[in-house]
Amino acid sequence: MLLINEQINSNLESKLEIEMSWSTPNTVSRVHIVFEVVGKGKVISELVRHLSPITFSNMIKILPFSGRLHFLGHNIGYVETGLNVGAEKQKSVFKRGDLGFMISNGSICVVLQDIKGIHMNHLGHCVEDPLLLESIESGEIIFIKRSPHEK
């Protein structure tokens, strides 16, 4: 009987460890999304509602979508979304891996190097290093969708 209980507990602990390694996806305030380039890989990111609630809601409504990846220098990779959203809690200092929404062209942006001076609605951050986005060519098609790990 003791052996069976130990096996059950070890199975429960391993399931718990798997679930805890993922940072609470699919909550009201945080949604994990995936930037995927077919045949090259993907980057998992997190949208955070309290940073820009209106932009967050509009972005969630249009998922999934795809577009061509463009670069602004070597600092930002962006994909046009077609959304028309105004300025909301904008900031101008971003760190590598941050996600922003550029209102001038309706694009979701991934910051590839620390930047200052570009005003964007802050949306969230990359859970993984955005190194993949630096290695692909401008103009490649990228798919942006909810993470399949969500419940």
DALINUR-V259901 format. One record per helix or strand of 3 or more residues. SS is the DSSP state (a for helix, b for strand). FROM is the first residue (numbers start at 1). LEN is the number of residues. Records with the same first field share a line. If there is no record, write none. Layout:
SS = FROM-LEN + FROM-LEN
//
This chain:
a = 2-19 + 49-3 + 53-10 + 131-5
b = 30-8 + 41-8 + 65-8 + 76-5 + 90-5 + 98-5 + 107-5 + 115-12 + 141-6
//
